Amino acid sequence: MVAASTDIGLTHLALGSPIAETSGHADLGWAEGLFQDVFFHYQVTTHQIEIGGQEEHEHKYLAGHRWWTVDELASSRETIYPLNLADLVAELLAGRLPAVPLQLPWHH
């Protein structure tokens, strides 16, 4: 179960097994240490993003949000986290979920 709410309005939802993870050391200014990001695949029927539950540091560092296509992710010159996201999303949209969580490269 996911204890924290998400920006798409999901709370305490059984998401199943993780599809990918990444971990490593980072110094974010407001926190330092070993961090782990775990990713789940969940298709939504709504595209409404809720930002009311974000923490202060999220409001400070996030300039906005929007949905991206796989082509936009793949062709962007911006750094997008998690790294290799376009390839992962393309596999998921093709119905190919990993049998065990993929180990994505750490991004700091």
Secondary structure as UniProt FT lines:
FT   TURN            7..8
FT   STRAND          20..27
FT   STRAND          32..39
FT   TURN            52..53
FT   HELIX           56..61
FT   HELIX           70..75
FT   TURN            83..84
FT   HELIX           85..93
FT   TURN            94..95
FT   STRAND          102..103
//
